[in-house]
Amino acid sequence: MSVAKVIELNAASKTSMEDAVKIGLKKCSETVQGIQGAWVNEIKVVTDGSGNVTEWRVNLKVTFLVQ
């Protein structure tokens, strides 16, 4: 029988939402083993005074197997 755990984390990128997800998962994998997937729970952008996106932020729920 397998047991999975879900943790929540935030990540950011100046490039794109996809890049923010990749950055978050890569950092998480440095300490968490057995990552099975992630759910993008929330997306937020930071803008400058002209309404241009300057940073993408994501909230991830990462699922991994408990060993």
Secondary structure, DSSP 8 states (H G I E B T S, - for coil): ---EEEEEEEEEESS-HHHHHHHHHHHHHTT---EEEEEEEEEEEEE-TTS-EEEEEEEEEEEEE--
